[in-house]
Amino acid sequence: MTLPDRIKKIRKDNNLNQLEFGKRIGLSESAICNYESGRRDVSKQSLLSICREFKVNADWLIEEKGNPYLSDEIDSLLLTVKDTYNLDSLDLAIVKSYLELTGAERSAVKNFIKKIKGT
């Protein structure tokens, strides 16, 4: 599936026409038409807007990796962190895994890092 096809899928999954979809992310109907037809390259900002507005997994939208939609609120927050700090997929997996640890597990990780750093 191409990027234009994935954008169209997100729009159709949300039962929106091109005008409604564009309004939700601050773009015109013609911009969405051009994106979906492949006549125009999709800007990074537009991709990020689609991901935020429709809770779409950026890795899926851009590279067709993983699931199309984010599974929960943590994934949505992590998308913002990923964009803000320019994290790659491994960075994101590390952060997400750390957040899912118990308090005791986090302490063990912190102690390990302290030993590595020599502090």
GROMACS elastic network, one bead per residue, 0.5 to 0.9 nm:
[ bonds ]
;  ai    aj funct       b0    kb
    1     4     6  0.81900   500
    1     5     6  0.58907   500
    1     6     6  0.66226   500
    1    64     6  0.76792   500
    2     5     6  0.50675   500
    2     6     6  0.62681   500
    2     7     6  0.87521   500
    2    38     6  0.89862   500
    2    63     6  0.89694   500
    2    64     6  0.83711   500
    3     6     6  0.50057   500
    3     7     6  0.62405   500
    3     8     6  0.86104   500
    3    35     6  0.85023   500
    3    36     6  0.80074   500
    3    38     6  0.82160   500
    3    42     6  0.86403   500
    3    61     6  0.67297   500
    3    62     6  0.66057   500
    3    63     6  0.79883   500
    3    64     6  0.81864   500
    4     7     6  0.51808   500
    4     8     6  0.62492   500
    4     9     6  0.86325   500
    4    34     6  0.88548   500
    4    35     6  0.58136   500
    4    37     6  0.63301   500
    4    38     6  0.58016   500
    4    42     6  0.85973   500
    5     8     6  0.50746   500
    5     9     6  0.61179   500
    5    10     6  0.87590   500
    5    36     6  0.64227   500
    5    37     6  0.83440   500
    5    38     6  0.88848   500
    6    10     6  0.63194   500
    6    11     6  0.86926   500
    6    36     6  0.84297   500
    6    60     6  0.84618   500
    6    61     6  0.62769   500
    6    62     6  0.86626   500
    6    64     6  0.82245   500
    6    68     6  0.86999   500
    7    10     6  0.52291   500
    7    11     6  0.63561   500
    7    12     6  0.87077   500
    7    32     6  0.86297   500
    7    35     6  0.77319   500
    7    36     6  0.64508   500
    7    47     6  0.89233   500
    7    50     6  0.82710   500
    7    61     6  0.73786   500
    8    11     6  0.50597   500
    8    12     6  0.60902   500
    8    13     6  0.84283   500
    8    18     6  0.88010   500
    8    32     6  0.87273   500
    8    35     6  0.87086   500
    8    36     6  0.59207   500
    9    12     6  0.50985   500
    9    13     6  0.58435   500
    9    14     6  0.85131   500
   10    13     6  0.50693   500
   10    14     6  0.63616   500
   10    15     6  0.87884   500
   10    50     6  0.84962   500
   10    54     6  0.77004   500
   10    56     6  0.80972   500
   10    68     6  0.83591   500
   11    14     6  0.53084   500
   11    15     6  0.64260   500
   11    16     6  0.55538   500
   11    17     6  0.70877   500
   11    18     6  0.74557   500
   11    20     6  0.89653   500
   11    21     6  0.62059   500
   11    54     6  0.89573   500
   12    16     6  0.59085   500
   12    17     6  0.75088   500
   13    16     6  0.78495   500
   14    21     6  0.85071   500
   14    54     6  0.82353   500
   15    21     6  0.89678   500
   16    19     6  0.78285   500
   16    20     6  0.56489   500
   16    21     6  0.56428   500
   17    20     6  0.53951   500
   17    21     6  0.60787   500
   17    22     6  0.85152   500
   17    29     6  0.86151   500
   18    21     6  0.50866   500
   18    22     6  0.59513   500
   18    23     6  0.85466   500
   18    28     6  0.82304   500
   18    29     6  0.52254   500
   18    30     6  0.79628   500
   18    31     6  0.88033   500
   18    32     6  0.59544   500
   18    33     6  0.67247   500
   19    22     6  0.51756   500
   19    23     6  0.62267   500
   19    24     6  0.88026   500
   19    27     6  0.84176   500
   19    28     6  0.65983   500
   19    30     6  0.80842   500
   19    32     6  0.78074   500
   20    23     6  0.51703   500
   20    24     6  0.64183   500
   20    29     6  0.77900   500
   21    24     6  0.53096   500
   21    25     6  0.68219   500
   21    26     6  0.87135   500
   21    27     6  0.81642   500
   21    28     6  0.87964   500
   21    29     6  0.78235   500
   21    32     6  0.77405   500
   22    25     6  0.53775   500
   22    26     6  0.58005   500
   22    28     6  0.52873   500
   22    29     6  0.56178   500
   22    30     6  0.86149   500
   22    31     6  0.76124   500
   22    32     6  0.61695   500
   23    27     6  0.57829   500
   23    28     6  0.67568   500
   23    29     6  0.79094   500
   24    27     6  0.77383   500
   24    49     6  0.88145   500
   24    50     6  0.85757   500
   24    53     6  0.71571   500
   25    28     6  0.89931   500
   25    46     6  0.74032   500
   25    49     6  0.56995   500
   25    50     6  0.64220   500
   25    52     6  0.89323   500
   25    53     6  0.68228   500
   26    46     6  0.86434   500
   26    49     6  0.83461   500
   27    30     6  0.82464   500
   27    31     6  0.62696   500
   27    32     6  0.71249   500
   27    46     6  0.82277   500
   28    31     6  0.51827   500
   28    32     6  0.65790   500
   28    33     6  0.87127   500
   29    32     6  0.52421   500
   29    33     6  0.61928   500
   29    34     6  0.86718   500
   30    34     6  0.60600   500
   30    35     6  0.85270   500
   31    34     6  0.50861   500
   31    35     6  0.61524   500
   31    36     6  0.86148   500
   31    40     6  0.79525   500
   32    35     6  0.50060   500
   32    36     6  0.60648   500
   32    37     6  0.84687   500
   33    36     6  0.52241   500
   33    37     6  0.60757   500
   33    38     6  0.84772   500
   33    39     6  0.84639   500
   33    40     6  0.89899   500
   34    37     6  0.51900   500
   34    38     6  0.59855   500
   34    39     6  0.50313   500
   34    40     6  0.52872   500
   34    41     6  0.82436   500
   34    42     6  0.88804   500
   35    38     6  0.51541   500
   35    39     6  0.63576   500
   35    40     6  0.53964   500
   35    41     6  0.64961   500
   35    42     6  0.60574   500
   36    39     6  0.78176   500
   36    40     6  0.84578   500
   37    40     6  0.77673   500
   38    41     6  0.67971   500
   38    42     6  0.85938   500
   42    45     6  0.82992   500
   42    46     6  0.64184   500
   42    47     6  0.68265   500
   43    46     6  0.51623   500
   43    47     6  0.63960   500
   43    48     6  0.87190   500
   44    47     6  0.51019   500
   44    48     6  0.62162   500
   44    49     6  0.85821   500
   45    48     6  0.50934   500
   45    49     6  0.60935   500
   45    50     6  0.86533   500
   46    50     6  0.61885   500
   46    51     6  0.86143   500
   47    50     6  0.51801   500
   47    51     6  0.62660   500
   47    52     6  0.87157   500
   47    58     6  0.76879   500
   47    61     6  0.77137   500
   47    62     6  0.78499   500
   48    51     6  0.50544   500
   48    52     6  0.61413   500
   48    53     6  0.85177   500
   48    58     6  0.74658   500
   48    79     6  0.89921   500
   48    83     6  0.81964   500
   49    52     6  0.51893   500
   49    53     6  0.59370   500
   49    54     6  0.83055   500
   50    53     6  0.53401   500
   50    54     6  0.58588   500
   50    55     6  0.77035   500
   50    56     6  0.69735   500
   50    58     6  0.88370   500
   50    61     6  0.89138   500
   51    54     6  0.55772   500
   51    55     6  0.52281   500
   51    57     6  0.63462   500
   51    58     6  0.60487   500
   51    61     6  0.78877   500
   51    69     6  0.86344   500
   51    70     6  0.89666   500
   51    76     6  0.87081   500
   51    79     6  0.82057   500
   52    55     6  0.52569   500
   52    56     6  0.68152   500
   52    57     6  0.89852   500
   52    76     6  0.73257   500
   52    79     6  0.78648   500
   52    80     6  0.81015   500
   53    56     6  0.78918   500
   54    69     6  0.79882   500
   55    58     6  0.89632   500
   55    68     6  0.87870   500
   55    69     6  0.58877   500
   55    70     6  0.55684   500
   55    71     6  0.84412   500
   55    72     6  0.88324   500
   55    75     6  0.85317   500
   55    76     6  0.63726   500
   56    59     6  0.87345   500
   56    60     6  0.76835   500
   56    61     6  0.71022   500
   56    67     6  0.85330   500
   56    68     6  0.57553   500
   56    70     6  0.55637   500
   56    76     6  0.83870   500
   57    60     6  0.53505   500
   57    61     6  0.63217   500
   57    62     6  0.87273   500
   57    65     6  0.86355   500
   57    66     6  0.76319   500
   57    67     6  0.67032   500
   57    68     6  0.54299   500
   57    69     6  0.51661   500
   57    70     6  0.53036   500
   57    71     6  0.88444   500
   57    75     6  0.82742   500
   57    76     6  0.84844   500
   57    79     6  0.78876   500
   58    61     6  0.50058   500
   58    62     6  0.59301   500
   58    63     6  0.80172   500
   58    64     6  0.87181   500
   58    65     6  0.87058   500
   58    68     6  0.81656   500
   58    69     6  0.87798   500
   58    70     6  0.89375   500
   58    79     6  0.76311   500
   59    62     6  0.54121   500
   59    63     6  0.54671   500
   59    64     6  0.63043   500
   59    65     6  0.53568   500
   59    66     6  0.67563   500
   59    67     6  0.84321   500
   59    68     6  0.83510   500
   59    89     6  0.78722   500
   60    63     6  0.53737   500
   60    66     6  0.55249   500
   60    67     6  0.61531   500
   60    68     6  0.53905   500
   60    69     6  0.81573   500
   61    64     6  0.57062   500
   61    65     6  0.78330   500
   61    68     6  0.68661   500
   62    65     6  0.80502   500
   63    66     6  0.89207   500
   64    67     6  0.81034   500
   64    68     6  0.79036   500
   65    68     6  0.82052   500
   66    69     6  0.88065   500
   67    70     6  0.73286   500
   67    71     6  0.86476   500
   70    73     6  0.79745   500
   70    74     6  0.87282   500
   70    75     6  0.56936   500
   70    76     6  0.65097   500
   71    74     6  0.82218   500
   71    75     6  0.64880   500
   71    76     6  0.82486   500
   72    75     6  0.54967   500
   72    76     6  0.66957   500
   73    76     6  0.50398   500
   73    77     6  0.62719   500
   73    78     6  0.85324   500
   74    77     6  0.51139   500
   74    78     6  0.60014   500
   74    79     6  0.85757   500
   74    96     6  0.80015   500
   74    99     6  0.89344   500
   75    79     6  0.61805   500
   75    80     6  0.88781   500
   75    96     6  0.80679   500
   76    79     6  0.51907   500
   76    80     6  0.68323   500
   77    80     6  0.52756   500
   77    81     6  0.64728   500
   77    82     6  0.86897   500
   78    82     6  0.59206   500
   78    83     6  0.85130   500
   78    92     6  0.72148   500
   78    95     6  0.81949   500
   78    96     6  0.74300   500
   79    83     6  0.62406   500
   79    84     6  0.85613   500
   79    92     6  0.84553   500
   80    83     6  0.52139   500
   80    84     6  0.60522   500
   80    85     6  0.85621   500
   81    84     6  0.50610   500
   81    85     6  0.59712   500
   81    86     6  0.79481   500
   81    87     6  0.77233   500
   81    92     6  0.84634   500
   82    85     6  0.54942   500
   82    86     6  0.54321   500
   82    88     6  0.72616   500
   82    89     6  0.85779   500
   82    91     6  0.82573   500
   82    92     6  0.65590   500
   83    86     6  0.51158   500
   83    87     6  0.68001   500
   84    87     6  0.80117   500
   87    90     6  0.78419   500
   87    91     6  0.54680   500
   87    92     6  0.61466   500
   88    91     6  0.53057   500
   88    92     6  0.62549   500
   88    93     6  0.87371   500
   89    92     6  0.50680   500
   89    93     6  0.61676   500
   89    94     6  0.86857   500
   90    93     6  0.50056   500
   90    94     6  0.61870   500
   90    95     6  0.86704   500
   91    94     6  0.51733   500
   91    95     6  0.63058   500
   91    96     6  0.86339   500
   92    95     6  0.51914   500
   92    96     6  0.60772   500
   92    97     6  0.84758   500
   93    96     6  0.51074   500
   93    97     6  0.59547   500
   93    98     6  0.84856   500
   94    97     6  0.51641   500
   94    98     6  0.61333   500
   94    99     6  0.86792   500
   95    98     6  0.51500   500
   95    99     6  0.62769   500
   95   100     6  0.87705   500
   96    99     6  0.51779   500
   96   100     6  0.63679   500
   97   100     6  0.51691   500
   97   101     6  0.66129   500
   98   101     6  0.53632   500
   98   102     6  0.87185   500
   98   105     6  0.86233   500
   98   106     6  0.69215   500
   98   109     6  0.85322   500
   99   102     6  0.81805   500
   99   106     6  0.83203   500
  101   104     6  0.79030   500
  101   105     6  0.56094   500
  101   106     6  0.59503   500
  102   105     6  0.51258   500
  102   106     6  0.61941   500
  102   107     6  0.86512   500
  103   106     6  0.51220   500
  103   107     6  0.62558   500
  103   108     6  0.87619   500
  104   107     6  0.50861   500
  104   108     6  0.63628   500
  104   109     6  0.88087   500
  105   108     6  0.50810   500
  105   109     6  0.63441   500
  105   110     6  0.86897   500
  106   109     6  0.50654   500
  106   110     6  0.61425   500
  106   111     6  0.85655   500
  107   110     6  0.50439   500
  107   111     6  0.60794   500
  107   112     6  0.85338   500
  108   111     6  0.51042   500
  108   112     6  0.61590   500
  108   113     6  0.86812   500
  109   112     6  0.50655   500
  109   113     6  0.62466   500
  109   114     6  0.86290   500
  110   113     6  0.51146   500
  110   114     6  0.61433   500
  110   115     6  0.86726   500
  111   114     6  0.50168   500
  111   115     6  0.62744   500
  111   116     6  0.87391   500
  112   115     6  0.51552   500
  112   116     6  0.63721   500
  112   117     6  0.87491   500
  113   116     6  0.50291   500
  113   117     6  0.61435   500
  113   118     6  0.84305   500
  113   119     6  0.88367   500
  114   117     6  0.51134   500
  114   118     6  0.59242   500
  114   119     6  0.53184   500
  115   119     6  0.64238   500
  116   119     6  0.79649   500
